[in-house]
């Protein structure tokens, strides 16, 4: 989802063009106060900010920047930027965001994989040590072997993926 913040009369037209070009739902607000309300209500992929507003309302613009979350900010001077440039900037930001989300997801998956592998290794070691204790009753040894086999099976499955 895209948020366009500009007081320009053609803001609605820009929002419609962005939606058509990117396929992403696009909201248009005319001022920073309205953008604060939108940013509190929803999460956006990209936020297009009119530089005119940022320069004329620095206090409010700081609040907007604080609420962006994971949205990519795009600063546009509508007095000198055309629609084609805006579209290029937005597409580029959407692509960067998608790439960064993919990288973050892979990183989390690798961390989880590593943590699970470490836990399973500790579990297998504990099973081996428990089975090596003299005088452990046979029913307990069988349960420990079952746990050991399940842990080994899980480790193989994790290694495959």
Secondary structure, 3 states (H helix, E strand, C coil): CEEEECCCCCHHHHHHHHHHHHCCCEEEECCHHHHHHHHHHCCCCEEEEEHHHHHHCHHHHHHHHHCCCCCEEEEECCCCCCHHHHHHHHHHHHHHHHHHHHHHHHHHHHHHHHHHHHHHHHHHHHHHHHHHCCCCCHHHHHHHHHHHHHHHHHHHHHHHC
